[in-house]
Amino acid sequence: MECSEDDCDREADVRLHVPWAANRPVCAGHARALVQQDGVVAEPLADAEEWR
Ligand SMILES: [Zn+2]
């Protein structure tokens, strides 16, 4: 699974739960930026080595 952000082809590390949009997989870098927004929660994906 790849990061869903535009112009990003890294492997997705977390699933983002976004209250105002569909849940989507993103890489760790994008997750760190996006979870700054109110209500956004990052759930580690089971197969993401980096978060173990
Ligand atoms: Zn990304």
mmCIF file of the protein (N, C-alpha, C, O) and its ligand, coordinates in Angstrom:
data_MODEL
# 
_entry.id   MODEL 
# 
loop_
_entity.id 
_entity.type 
_entity.pdbx_number_of_molecules 
1 polymer     1 
2 non-polymer 1 
# 
_entity_poly.entity_id                      1 
_entity_poly.type                           'polypeptide(L)' 
_entity_poly.nstd_linkage                   no 
_entity_poly.nstd_monomer                   no 
_entity_poly.pdbx_seq_one_letter_code       MECSEDDCDREADVRLHVPWAANRPVCAGHARALVQQDGVVAEPLADAEEWR 
_entity_poly.pdbx_seq_one_letter_code_can   MECSEDDCDREADVRLHVPWAANRPVCAGHARALVQQDGVVAEPLADAEEWR 
_entity_poly.pdbx_strand_id                 A 
# 
loop_
_entity_poly_seq.entity_id 
_entity_poly_seq.num 
_entity_poly_seq.mon_id 
_entity_poly_seq.hetero 
1 1  MET n 
1 2  GLU n 
1 3  CYS n 
1 4  SER n 
1 5  GLU n 
1 6  ASP n 
1 7  ASP n 
1 8  CYS n 
1 9  ASP n 
1 10 ARG n 
1 11 GLU n 
1 12 ALA n 
1 13 ASP n 
1 14 VAL n 
1 15 ARG n 
1 16 LEU n 
1 17 HIS n 
1 18 VAL n 
1 19 PRO n 
1 20 TRP n 
1 21 ALA n 
1 22 ALA n 
1 23 ASN n 
1 24 ARG n 
1 25 PRO n 
1 26 VAL n 
1 27 CYS n 
1 28 ALA n 
1 29 GLY n 
1 30 HIS n 
1 31 ALA n 
1 32 ARG n 
1 33 ALA n 
1 34 LEU n 
1 35 VAL n 
1 36 GLN n 
1 37 GLN n 
1 38 ASP n 
1 39 GLY n 
1 40 VAL n 
1 41 VAL n 
1 42 ALA n 
1 43 GLU n 
1 44 PRO n 
1 45 LEU n 
1 46 ALA n 
1 47 ASP n 
1 48 ALA n 
1 49 GLU n 
1 50 GLU n 
1 51 TRP n 
1 52 ARG n 
# 
loop_
_struct_asym.id 
_struct_asym.entity_id 
A 1 
B 2 
# 
loop_
_chem_comp.id 
_chem_comp.type 
_chem_comp.mon_nstd_flag 
ALA 'L-peptide linking' y 
ARG 'L-peptide linking' y 
ASN 'L-peptide linking' y 
ASP 'L-peptide linking' y 
CYS 'L-peptide linking' y 
GLN 'L-peptide linking' y 
GLU 'L-peptide linking' y 
GLY 'peptide linking'   y 
HIS 'L-peptide linking' y 
LEU 'L-peptide linking' y 
MET 'L-peptide linking' y 
PRO 'L-peptide linking' y 
SER 'L-peptide linking' y 
TRP 'L-peptide linking' y 
VAL 'L-peptide linking' y 
ZN  non-polymer         . 
# 
_pdbx_entity_nonpoly.entity_id   2 
_pdbx_entity_nonpoly.name        ? 
_pdbx_entity_nonpoly.comp_id     ZN 
# 
_pdbx_nonpoly_scheme.asym_id         B 
_pdbx_nonpoly_scheme.entity_id       2 
_pdbx_nonpoly_scheme.mon_id          ZN 
_pdbx_nonpoly_scheme.ndb_seq_num     1 
_pdbx_nonpoly_scheme.pdb_seq_num     101 
_pdbx_nonpoly_scheme.auth_seq_num    101 
_pdbx_nonpoly_scheme.pdb_mon_id      ZN 
_pdbx_nonpoly_scheme.auth_mon_id     ZN 
_pdbx_nonpoly_scheme.pdb_strand_id   A 
_pdbx_nonpoly_scheme.pdb_ins_code    . 
# 
loop_
_atom_site.group_PDB 
_atom_site.id 
_atom_site.type_symbol 
_atom_site.label_atom_id 
_atom_site.label_alt_id 
_atom_site.label_comp_id 
_atom_site.label_asym_id 
_atom_site.label_entity_id 
_atom_site.label_seq_id 
_atom_site.pdbx_PDB_ins_code 
_atom_site.Cartn_x 
_atom_site.Cartn_y 
_atom_site.Cartn_z 
_atom_site.occupancy 
_atom_site.B_iso_or_equiv 
_atom_site.pdbx_formal_charge 
_atom_site.auth_seq_id 
_atom_site.auth_comp_id 
_atom_site.auth_asym_id 
_atom_site.auth_atom_id 
_atom_site.pdbx_PDB_model_num 
ATOM   1   N  N  . MET A 1 1  ? 0.844   -1.193 0.000  1.00 0.00 ? 1   MET A N  1 
ATOM   2   C  CA . MET A 1 1  ? 0.000   0.000  0.000  1.00 0.00 ? 1   MET A CA 1 
ATOM   3   C  C  . MET A 1 1  ? 0.887   1.253  0.000  1.00 0.00 ? 1   MET A C  1 
ATOM   4   O  O  . MET A 1 1  ? 1.845   1.351  0.767  1.00 0.00 ? 1   MET A O  1 
ATOM   5   N  N  . GLU A 1 2  ? 0.554   2.186  -0.856 1.00 0.00 ? 2   GLU A N  1 
ATOM   6   C  CA . GLU A 1 2  ? 1.358   3.404  -0.965 1.00 0.00 ? 2   GLU A CA 1 
ATOM   7   C  C  . GLU A 1 2  ? 0.677   4.595  -0.312 1.00 0.00 ? 2   GLU A C  1 
ATOM   8   O  O  . GLU A 1 2  ? -0.545  4.631  -0.163 1.00 0.00 ? 2   GLU A O  1 
ATOM   9   N  N  . CYS A 1 3  ? 1.489   5.567  0.073  1.00 0.00 ? 3   CYS A N  1 
ATOM   10  C  CA . CYS A 1 3  ? 0.973   6.820  0.614  1.00 0.00 ? 3   CYS A CA 1 
ATOM   11  C  C  . CYS A 1 3  ? -0.021  7.435  -0.372 1.00 0.00 ? 3   CYS A C  1 
ATOM   12  O  O  . CYS A 1 3  ? 0.213   7.440  -1.580 1.00 0.00 ? 3   CYS A O  1 
ATOM   13  N  N  . SER A 1 4  ? -1.134  7.952  0.157  1.00 0.00 ? 4   SER A N  1 
ATOM   14  C  CA . SER A 1 4  ? -2.193  8.471  -0.712 1.00 0.00 ? 4   SER A CA 1 
ATOM   15  C  C  . SER A 1 4  ? -2.012  9.947  -1.046 1.00 0.00 ? 4   SER A C  1 
ATOM   16  O  O  . SER A 1 4  ? -2.789  10.513 -1.815 1.00 0.00 ? 4   SER A O  1 
ATOM   17  N  N  . GLU A 1 5  ? -0.987  10.570 -0.467 1.00 0.00 ? 5   GLU A N  1 
ATOM   18  C  CA . GLU A 1 5  ? -0.760  11.990 -0.773 1.00 0.00 ? 5   GLU A CA 1 
ATOM   19  C  C  . GLU A 1 5  ? -0.221  12.155 -2.195 1.00 0.00 ? 5   GLU A C  1 
ATOM   20  O  O  . GLU A 1 5  ? 0.480   11.283 -2.707 1.00 0.00 ? 5   GLU A O  1 
ATOM   21  N  N  . ASP A 1 6  ? -0.554  13.276 -2.821 1.00 0.00 ? 6   ASP A N  1 
ATOM   22  C  CA . ASP A 1 6  ? -0.069  13.558 -4.172 1.00 0.00 ? 6   ASP A CA 1 
ATOM   23  C  C  . ASP A 1 6  ? 1.453   13.627 -4.178 1.00 0.00 ? 6   ASP A C  1 
ATOM   24  O  O  . ASP A 1 6  ? 2.068   14.118 -3.231 1.00 0.00 ? 6   ASP A O  1 
ATOM   25  N  N  . ASP A 1 7  ? 2.049   13.128 -5.255 1.00 0.00 ? 7   ASP A N  1 
ATOM   26  C  CA . ASP A 1 7  ? 3.500   13.218 -5.440 1.00 0.00 ? 7   ASP A CA 1 
ATOM   27  C  C  . ASP A 1 7  ? 4.288   12.499 -4.362 1.00 0.00 ? 7   ASP A C  1 
ATOM   28  O  O  . ASP A 1 7  ? 5.438   12.855 -4.106 1.00 0.00 ? 7   ASP A O  1 
ATOM   29  N  N  . CYS A 1 8  ? 3.707   11.509 -3.730 1.00 0.00 ? 8   CYS A N  1 
ATOM   30  C  CA . CYS A 1 8  ? 4.423   10.724 -2.732 1.00 0.00 ? 8   CYS A CA 1 
ATOM   31  C  C  . CYS A 1 8  ? 4.264   9.259  -3.083 1.00 0.00 ? 8   CYS A C  1 
ATOM   32  O  O  . CYS A 1 8  ? 3.142   8.765  -3.190 1.00 0.00 ? 8   CYS A O  1 
ATOM   33  N  N  . ASP A 1 9  ? 5.384   8.552  -3.264 1.00 0.00 ? 9   ASP A N  1 
ATOM   34  C  CA . ASP A 1 9  ? 5.292   7.135  -3.629 1.00 0.00 ? 9   ASP A CA 1 
ATOM   35  C  C  . ASP A 1 9  ? 5.923   6.251  -2.570 1.00 0.00 ? 9   ASP A C  1 
ATOM   36  O  O  . ASP A 1 9  ? 6.298   5.112  -2.847 1.00 0.00 ? 9   ASP A O  1 
ATOM   37  N  N  . ARG A 1 10 ? 6.041   6.783  -1.337 1.00 0.00 ? 10  ARG A N  1 
ATOM   38  C  CA . ARG A 1 10 ? 6.587   5.970  -0.253 1.00 0.00 ? 10  ARG A CA 1 
ATOM   39  C  C  . ARG A 1 10 ? 5.541   4.976  0.240  1.00 0.00 ? 10  ARG A C  1 
ATOM   40  O  O  . ARG A 1 10 ? 4.342   5.145  0.014  1.00 0.00 ? 10  ARG A O  1 
ATOM   41  N  N  . GLU A 1 11 ? 6.023   3.937  0.917  1.00 0.00 ? 11  GLU A N  1 
ATOM   42  C  CA . GLU A 1 11 ? 5.135   2.936  1.499  1.00 0.00 ? 11  GLU A CA 1 
ATOM   43  C  C  . GLU A 1 11 ? 4.314   3.566  2.625  1.00 0.00 ? 11  GLU A C  1 
ATOM   44  O  O  . GLU A 1 11 ? 4.843   4.336  3.427  1.00 0.00 ? 11  GLU A O  1 
ATOM   45  N  N  . ALA A 1 12 ? 3.027   3.239  2.682  1.00 0.00 ? 12  ALA A N  1 
ATOM   46  C  CA . ALA A 1 12 ? 2.183   3.764  3.753  1.00 0.00 ? 12  ALA A CA 1 
ATOM   47  C  C  . ALA A 1 12 ? 2.527   3.074  5.071  1.00 0.00 ? 12  ALA A C  1 
ATOM   48  O  O  . ALA A 1 12 ? 2.687   1.854  5.113  1.00 0.00 ? 12  ALA A O  1 
ATOM   49  N  N  . ASP A 1 13 ? 2.641   3.854  6.147  1.00 0.00 ? 13  ASP A N  1 
ATOM   50  C  CA . ASP A 1 13 ? 2.961   3.317  7.470  1.00 0.00 ? 13  ASP A CA 1 
ATOM   51  C  C  . ASP A 1 13 ? 1.778   3.375  8.425  1.00 0.00 ? 13  ASP A C  1 
ATOM   52  O  O  . ASP A 1 13 ? 1.690   2.586  9.366  1.00 0.00 ? 13  ASP A O  1 
ATOM   53  N  N  . VAL A 1 14 ? 0.883   4.300  8.181  1.00 0.00 ? 14  VAL A N  1 
ATOM   54  C  CA . VAL A 1 14 ? -0.265  4.455  9.081  1.00 0.00 ? 14  VAL A CA 1 
ATOM   55  C  C  . VAL A 1 14 ? -1.540  4.692  8.281  1.00 0.00 ? 14  VAL A C  1 
ATOM   56  O  O  . VAL A 1 14 ? -1.505  5.130  7.131  1.00 0.00 ? 14  VAL A O  1 
ATOM   57  N  N  . ARG A 1 15 ? -2.671  4.390  8.926  1.00 0.00 ? 15  ARG A N  1 
ATOM   58  C  CA . ARG A 1 15 ? -3.969  4.744  8.356  1.00 0.00 ? 15  ARG A CA 1 
ATOM   59  C  C  . ARG A 1 15 ? -4.445  5.984  9.104  1.00 0.00 ? 15  ARG A C  1 
ATOM   60  O  O  . ARG A 1 15 ? -4.513  5.994  10.334 1.00 0.00 ? 15  ARG A O  1 
ATOM   61  N  N  . LEU A 1 16 ? -4.770  7.019  8.354  1.00 0.00 ? 16  LEU A N  1 
ATOM   62  C  CA . LEU A 1 16 ? -5.269  8.253  8.960  1.00 0.00 ? 16  LEU A CA 1 
ATOM   63  C  C  . LEU A 1 16 ? -6.782  8.210  9.045  1.00 0.00 ? 16  LEU A C  1 
ATOM   64  O  O  . LEU A 1 16 ? -7.467  7.899  8.071  1.00 0.00 ? 16  LEU A O  1 
ATOM   65  N  N  . HIS A 1 17 ? -7.296  8.531  10.238 1.00 0.00 ? 17  HIS A N  1 
ATOM   66  C  CA . HIS A 1 17 ? -8.744  8.675  10.411 1.00 0.00 ? 17  HIS A CA 1 
ATOM   67  C  C  . HIS A 1 17 ? -9.041  10.161 10.393 1.00 0.00 ? 17  HIS A C  1 
ATOM   68  O  O  . HIS A 1 17 ? -8.718  10.883 11.336 1.00 0.00 ? 17  HIS A O  1 
ATOM   69  N  N  . VAL A 1 18 ? -9.655  10.611 9.316  1.00 0.00 ? 18  VAL A N  1 
ATOM   70  C  CA . VAL A 1 18 ? -9.930  12.037 9.115  1.00 0.00 ? 18  VAL A CA 1 
ATOM   71  C  C  . VAL A 1 18 ? -11.431 12.277 9.229  1.00 0.00 ? 18  VAL A C  1 
ATOM   72  O  O  . VAL A 1 18 ? -12.202 11.747 8.429  1.00 0.00 ? 18  VAL A O  1 
ATOM   73  N  N  . PRO A 1 19 ? -11.860 13.075 10.223 1.00 0.00 ? 19  PRO A N  1 
ATOM   74  C  CA . PRO A 1 19 ? -13.292 13.273 10.475 1.00 0.00 ? 19  PRO A CA 1 
ATOM   75  C  C  . PRO A 1 19 ? -14.052 13.829 9.269  1.00 0.00 ? 19  PRO A C  1 
ATOM   76  O  O  . PRO A 1 19 ? -15.220 13.497 9.070  1.00 0.00 ? 19  PRO A O  1 
ATOM   77  N  N  . TRP A 1 20 ? -13.402 14.669 8.466  1.00 0.00 ? 20  TRP A N  1 
ATOM   78  C  CA . TRP A 1 20 ? -14.089 15.331 7.368  1.00 0.00 ? 20  TRP A CA 1 
ATOM   79  C  C  . TRP A 1 20 ? -13.797 14.706 6.008  1.00 0.00 ? 20  TRP A C  1 
ATOM   80  O  O  . TRP A 1 20 ? -14.207 15.251 4.983  1.00 0.00 ? 20  TRP A O  1 
ATOM   81  N  N  . ALA A 1 21 ? -13.099 13.578 5.977  1.00 0.00 ? 21  ALA A N  1 
ATOM   82  C  CA . ALA A 1 21 ? -12.772 12.931 4.702  1.00 0.00 ? 21  ALA A CA 1 
ATOM   83  C  C  . ALA A 1 21 ? -12.657 11.435 4.922  1.00 0.00 ? 21  ALA A C  1 
ATOM   84  O  O  . ALA A 1 21 ? -12.748 10.954 6.052  1.00 0.00 ? 21  ALA A O  1 
ATOM   85  N  N  . ALA A 1 22 ? -12.457 10.703 3.834  1.00 0.00 ? 22  ALA A N  1 
ATOM   86  C  CA . ALA A 1 22 ? -12.307 9.260  3.936  1.00 0.00 ? 22  ALA A CA 1 
ATOM   87  C  C  . ALA A 1 22 ? -10.983 8.910  4.615  1.00 0.00 ? 22  ALA A C  1 
ATOM   88  O  O  . ALA A 1 22 ? -9.998  9.635  4.480  1.00 0.00 ? 22  ALA A O  1 
ATOM   89  N  N  . ASN A 1 23 ? -10.968 7.799  5.342  1.00 0.00 ? 23  ASN A N  1 
ATOM   90  C  CA . ASN A 1 23 ? -9.709  7.303  5.903  1.00 0.00 ? 23  ASN A CA 1 
ATOM   91  C  C  . ASN A 1 23 ? -8.757  6.993  4.762  1.00 0.00 ? 23  ASN A C  1 
ATOM   92  O  O  . ASN A 1 23 ? -9.178  6.539  3.698  1.00 0.00 ? 23  ASN A O  1 
ATOM   93  N  N  . ARG A 1 24 ? -7.463  7.240  4.988  1.00 0.00 ? 24  ARG A N  1 
ATOM   94  C  CA . ARG A 1 24 ? -6.519  6.955  3.911  1.00 0.00 ? 24  ARG A CA 1 
ATOM   95  C  C  . ARG A 1 24 ? -5.144  6.588  4.458  1.00 0.00 ? 24  ARG A C  1 
ATOM   96  O  O  . ARG A 1 24 ? -4.736  7.060  5.519  1.00 0.00 ? 24  ARG A O  1 
ATOM   97  N  N  . PRO A 1 25 ? -4.433  5.733  3.710  1.00 0.00 ? 25  PRO A N  1 
ATOM   98  C  CA . PRO A 1 25 ? -3.086  5.332  4.127  1.00 0.00 ? 25  PRO A CA 1 
ATOM   99  C  C  . PRO A 1 25 ? -2.076  6.405  3.753  1.00 0.00 ? 25  PRO A C  1 
ATOM   100 O  O  . PRO A 1 25 ? -2.126  6.954  2.653  1.00 0.00 ? 25  PRO A O  1 
ATOM   101 N  N  . VAL A 1 26 ? -1.161  6.703  4.669  1.00 0.00 ? 26  VAL A N  1 
ATOM   102 C  CA . VAL A 1 26 ? -0.098  7.655  4.361  1.00 0.00 ? 26  VAL A CA 1 
ATOM   103 C  C  . VAL A 1 26 ? 1.222   7.164  4.955  1.00 0.00 ? 26  VAL A C  1 
ATOM   104 O  O  . VAL A 1 26 ? 1.237   6.308  5.840  1.00 0.00 ? 26  VAL A O  1 
ATOM   105 N  N  . CYS A 1 27 ? 2.314   7.712  4.462  1.00 0.00 ? 27  CYS A N  1 
ATOM   106 C  CA . CYS A 1 27 ? 3.626   7.369  4.994  1.00 0.00 ? 27  CYS A CA 1 
ATOM   107 C  C  . CYS A 1 27 ? 3.833   8.078  6.336  1.00 0.00 ? 27  CYS A C  1 
ATOM   108 O  O  . CYS A 1 27 ? 3.043   8.941  6.718  1.00 0.00 ? 27  CYS A O  1 
ATOM   109 N  N  . ALA A 1 28 ? 4.899   7.707  7.043  1.00 0.00 ? 28  ALA A N  1 
ATOM   110 C  CA . ALA A 1 28 ? 5.145   8.280  8.367  1.00 0.00 ? 28  ALA A CA 1 
ATOM   111 C  C  . ALA A 1 28 ? 5.351   9.791  8.295  1.00 0.00 ? 28  ALA A C  1 
ATOM   112 O  O  . ALA A 1 28 ? 4.890   10.526 9.168  1.00 0.00 ? 28  ALA A O  1 
ATOM   113 N  N  . GLY A 1 29 ? 6.033   10.245 7.271  1.00 0.00 ? 29  GLY A N  1 
ATOM   114 C  CA . GLY A 1 29 ? 6.295   11.672 7.139  1.00 0.00 ? 29  GLY A CA 1 
ATOM   115 C  C  . GLY A 1 29 ? 5.025   12.481 6.991  1.00 0.00 ? 29  GLY A C  1 
ATOM   116 O  O  . GLY A 1 29 ? 4.850   13.495 7.666  1.00 0.00 ? 29  GLY A O  1 
ATOM   117 N  N  . HIS A 1 30 ? 4.135   12.042 6.113  1.00 0.00 ? 30  HIS A N  1 
ATOM   118 C  CA . HIS A 1 30 ? 2.874   12.747 5.932  1.00 0.00 ? 30  HIS A CA 1 
ATOM   119 C  C  . HIS A 1 30 ? 1.988   12.606 7.165  1.00 0.00 ? 30  HIS A C  1 
ATOM   120 O  O  . HIS A 1 30 ? 1.261   13.536 7.511  1.00 0.00 ? 30  HIS A O  1 
ATOM   121 N  N  . ALA A 1 31 ? 2.040   11.468 7.824  1.00 0.00 ? 31  ALA A N  1 
ATOM   122 C  CA . ALA A 1 31 ? 1.233   11.268 9.024  1.00 0.00 ? 31  ALA A CA 1 
ATOM   123 C  C  . ALA A 1 31 ? 1.599   12.288 10.097 1.00 0.00 ? 31  ALA A C  1 
ATOM   124 O  O  . ALA A 1 31 ? 0.721   12.862 10.742 1.00 0.00 ? 31  ALA A O  1 
ATOM   125 N  N  . ARG A 1 32 ? 2.911   12.512 10.286 1.00 0.00 ? 32  ARG A N  1 
ATOM   126 C  CA . ARG A 1 32 ? 3.348   13.460 11.317 1.00 0.00 ? 32  ARG A CA 1 
ATOM   127 C  C  . ARG A 1 32 ? 2.823   14.855 11.034 1.00 0.00 ? 32  ARG A C  1 
ATOM   128 O  O  . ARG A 1 32 ? 2.469   15.581 11.963 1.00 0.00 ? 32  ARG A O  1 
ATOM   129 N  N  . ALA A 1 33 ? 2.768   15.238 9.777  1.00 0.00 ? 33  ALA A N  1 
ATOM   130 C  CA . ALA A 1 33 ? 2.258   16.561 9.422  1.00 0.00 ? 33  ALA A CA 1 
ATOM   131 C  C  . ALA A 1 33 ? 0.739   16.625 9.593  1.00 0.00 ? 33  ALA A C  1 
ATOM   132 O  O  . ALA A 1 33 ? 0.206   17.600 10.121 1.00 0.00 ? 33  ALA A O  1 
ATOM   133 N  N  . LEU A 1 34 ? 0.055   15.580 9.142  1.00 0.00 ? 34  LEU A N  1 
ATOM   134 C  CA . LEU A 1 34 ? -1.407  15.623 9.097  1.00 0.00 ? 34  LEU A CA 1 
ATOM   135 C  C  . LEU A 1 34 ? -2.056  15.451 10.463 1.00 0.00 ? 34  LEU A C  1 
ATOM   136 O  O  . LEU A 1 34 ? -3.156  15.958 10.679 1.00 0.00 ? 34  LEU A O  1 
ATOM   137 N  N  . VAL A 1 35 ? -1.410  14.754 11.387 1.00 0.00 ? 35  VAL A N  1 
ATOM   138 C  CA . VAL A 1 35 ? -2.022  14.562 12.705 1.00 0.00 ? 35  VAL A CA 1 
ATOM   139 C  C  . VAL A 1 35 ? -1.999  15.844 13.543 1.00 0.00 ? 35  VAL A C  1 
ATOM   140 O  O  . VAL A 1 35 ? -2.577  15.889 14.629 1.00 0.00 ? 35  VAL A O  1 
ATOM   141 N  N  . GLN A 1 36 ? -1.330  16.887 13.036 1.00 0.00 ? 36  GLN A N  1 
ATOM   142 C  CA . GLN A 1 36 ? -1.370  18.181 13.730 1.00 0.00 ? 36  GLN A CA 1 
ATOM   143 C  C  . GLN A 1 36 ? -2.762  18.796 13.655 1.00 0.00 ? 36  GLN A C  1 
ATOM   144 O  O  . GLN A 1 36 ? -3.118  19.648 14.469 1.00 0.00 ? 36  GLN A O  1 
ATOM   145 N  N  . GLN A 1 37 ? -3.539  18.363 12.681 1.00 0.00 ? 37  GLN A N  1 
ATOM   146 C  CA . GLN A 1 37 ? -4.868  18.927 12.501 1.00 0.00 ? 37  GLN A CA 1 
ATOM   147 C  C  . GLN A 1 37 ? -5.843  18.327 13.509 1.00 0.00 ? 37  GLN A C  1 
ATOM   148 O  O  . GLN A 1 37 ? -5.745  17.157 13.877 1.00 0.00 ? 37  GLN A O  1 
ATOM   149 N  N  . ASP A 1 38 ? -6.776  19.153 13.939 1.00 0.00 ? 38  ASP A N  1 
ATOM   150 C  CA . ASP A 1 38 ? -7.777  18.748 14.925 1.00 0.00 ? 38  ASP A CA 1 
ATOM   151 C  C  . ASP A 1 38 ? -8.545  17.503 14.505 1.00 0.00 ? 38  ASP A C  1 
ATOM   152 O  O  . ASP A 1 38 ? -9.087  17.441 13.402 1.00 0.00 ? 38  ASP A O  1 
ATOM   153 N  N  . GLY A 1 39 ? -8.587  16.520 15.383 1.00 0.00 ? 39  GLY A N  1 
ATOM   154 C  CA . GLY A 1 39 ? -9.452  15.372 15.166 1.00 0.00 ? 39  GLY A CA 1 
ATOM   155 C  C  . GLY A 1 39 ? -8.858  14.265 14.325 1.00 0.00 ? 39  GLY A C  1 
ATOM   156 O  O  . GLY A 1 39 ? -9.454  13.195 14.207 1.00 0.00 ? 39  GLY A O  1 
ATOM   157 N  N  . VAL A 1 40 ? -7.693  14.496 13.734 1.00 0.00 ? 40  VAL A N  1 
ATOM   158 C  CA . VAL A 1 40 ? -7.072  13.476 12.892 1.00 0.00 ? 40  VAL A CA 1 
ATOM   159 C  C  . VAL A 1 40 ? -6.298  12.491 13.769 1.00 0.00 ? 40  VAL A C  1 
ATOM   160 O  O  . VAL A 1 40 ? -5.502  12.890 14.619 1.00 0.00 ? 40  VAL A O  1 
ATOM   161 N  N  . VAL A 1 41 ? -6.546  11.202 13.549 1.00 0.00 ? 41  VAL A N  1 
ATOM   162 C  CA . VAL A 1 41 ? -5.883  10.164 14.339 1.00 0.00 ? 41  VAL A CA 1 
ATOM   163 C  C  . VAL A 1 41 ? -5.118  9.244  13.397 1.00 0.00 ? 41  VAL A C  1 
ATOM   164 O  O  . VAL A 1 41 ? -5.636  8.851  12.352 1.00 0.00 ? 41  VAL A O  1 
ATOM   165 N  N  . ALA A 1 42 ? -3.894  8.900  13.764 1.00 0.00 ? 42  ALA A N  1 
ATOM   166 C  CA . ALA A 1 42 ? -3.079  7.992  12.961 1.00 0.00 ? 42  ALA A CA 1 
ATOM   167 C  C  . ALA A 1 42 ? -3.044  6.624  13.626 1.00 0.00 ? 42  ALA A C  1 
ATOM   168 O  O  . ALA A 1 42 ? -2.678  6.500  14.794 1.00 0.00 ? 42  ALA A O  1 
ATOM   169 N  N  . GLU A 1 43 ? -3.425  5.604  12.878 1.00 0.00 ? 43  GLU A N  1 
ATOM   170 C  CA . GLU A 1 43 ? -3.399  4.228  13.388 1.00 0.00 ? 43  GLU A CA 1 
ATOM   171 C  C  . GLU A 1 43 ? -2.303  3.469  12.655 1.00 0.00 ? 43  GLU A C  1 
ATOM   172 O  O  . GLU A 1 43 ? -2.358  3.348  11.431 1.00 0.00 ? 43  GLU A O  1 
ATOM   173 N  N  . PRO A 1 44 ? -1.297  2.950  13.382 1.00 0.00 ? 44  PRO A N  1 
ATOM   174 C  CA . PRO A 1 44 ? -0.216  2.207  12.708 1.00 0.00 ? 44  PRO A CA 1 
ATOM   175 C  C  . PRO A 1 44 ? -0.763  1.001  11.953 1.00 0.00 ? 44  PRO A C  1 
ATOM   176 O  O  . PRO A 1 44 ? -1.618  0.278  12.464 1.00 0.00 ? 44  PRO A O  1 
ATOM   177 N  N  . LEU A 1 45 ? -0.273  0.788  10.748 1.00 0.00 ? 45  LEU A N  1 
ATOM   178 C  CA . LEU A 1 45 ? -0.656  -0.394 9.990  1.00 0.00 ? 45  LEU A CA 1 
ATOM   179 C  C  . LEU A 1 45 ? 0.098   -1.595 10.547 1.00 0.00 ? 45  LEU A C  1 
ATOM   180 O  O  . LEU A 1 45 ? 1.230   -1.463 11.014 1.00 0.00 ? 45  LEU A O  1 
ATOM   181 N  N  . ALA A 1 46 ? -0.525  -2.749 10.498 1.00 0.00 ? 46  ALA A N  1 
ATOM   182 C  CA . ALA A 1 46 ? 0.039   -3.956 11.107 1.00 0.00 ? 46  ALA A CA 1 
ATOM   183 C  C  . ALA A 1 46 ? 1.391   -4.328 10.517 1.00 0.00 ? 46  ALA A C  1 
ATOM   184 O  O  . ALA A 1 46 ? 2.247   -4.872 11.216 1.00 0.00 ? 46  ALA A O  1 
ATOM   185 N  N  . ASP A 1 47 ? 1.589   -4.036 9.232  1.00 0.00 ? 47  ASP A N  1 
ATOM   186 C  CA . ASP A 1 47 ? 2.816   -4.487 8.578  1.00 0.00 ? 47  ASP A CA 1 
ATOM   187 C  C  . ASP A 1 47 ? 3.864   -3.380 8.455  1.00 0.00 ? 47  ASP A C  1 
ATOM   188 O  O  . ASP A 1 47 ? 4.795   -3.498 7.659  1.00 0.00 ? 47  ASP A O  1 
ATOM   189 N  N  . ALA A 1 48 ? 3.720   -2.307 9.235  1.00 0.00 ? 48  ALA A N  1 
ATOM   190 C  CA . ALA A 1 48 ? 4.670   -1.203 9.154  1.00 0.00 ? 48  ALA A CA 1 
ATOM   191 C  C  . ALA A 1 48 ? 5.813   -1.420 10.136 1.00 0.00 ? 48  ALA A C  1 
ATOM   192 O  O  . ALA A 1 48 ? 5.643   -1.273 11.346 1.00 0.00 ? 48  ALA A O  1 
ATOM   193 N  N  . GLU A 1 49 ? 6.964   -1.765 9.609  1.00 0.00 ? 49  GLU A N  1 
ATOM   194 C  CA . GLU A 1 49 ? 8.134   -2.076 10.444 1.00 0.00 ? 49  GLU A CA 1 
ATOM   195 C  C  . GLU A 1 49 ? 8.513   -0.900 11.346 1.00 0.00 ? 49  GLU A C  1 
ATOM   196 O  O  . GLU A 1 49 ? 8.844   -1.078 12.519 1.00 0.00 ? 49  GLU A O  1 
ATOM   197 N  N  . GLU A 1 50 ? 8.457   0.289  10.782 1.00 0.00 ? 50  GLU A N  1 
ATOM   198 C  CA . GLU A 1 50 ? 8.973   1.479  11.454 1.00 0.00 ? 50  GLU A CA 1 
ATOM   199 C  C  . GLU A 1 50 ? 8.283   1.761  12.794 1.00 0.00 ? 50  GLU A C  1 
ATOM   200 O  O  . GLU A 1 50 ? 8.865   2.409  13.664 1.00 0.00 ? 50  GLU A O  1 
ATOM   201 N  N  . TRP A 1 51 ? 7.069   1.288  12.960 1.00 0.00 ? 51  TRP A N  1 
ATOM   202 C  CA . TRP A 1 51 ? 6.283   1.619  14.161 1.00 0.00 ? 51  TRP A CA 1 
ATOM   203 C  C  . TRP A 1 51 ? 6.304   0.508  15.179 1.00 0.00 ? 51  TRP A C  1 
ATOM   204 O  O  . TRP A 1 51 ? 5.626   0.614  16.200 1.00 0.00 ? 51  TRP A O  1 
ATOM   205 N  N  . ARG A 1 52 ? 7.054   -0.559 14.950 1.00 0.00 ? 52  ARG A N  1 
ATOM   206 C  CA . ARG A 1 52 ? 7.090   -1.642 15.923 1.00 0.00 ? 52  ARG A CA 1 
ATOM   207 C  C  . ARG A 1 52 ? 7.996   -1.306 17.086 1.00 0.00 ? 52  ARG A C  1 
ATOM   208 O  O  . ARG A 1 52 ? 8.145   -2.111 18.005 1.00 0.00 ? 52  ARG A O  1 
HETATM 209 ZN ZN . ZN  B 2 .  ? 3.642   10.425 1.944  1.00 0.00 2 101 ZN  A ZN 1 
# 
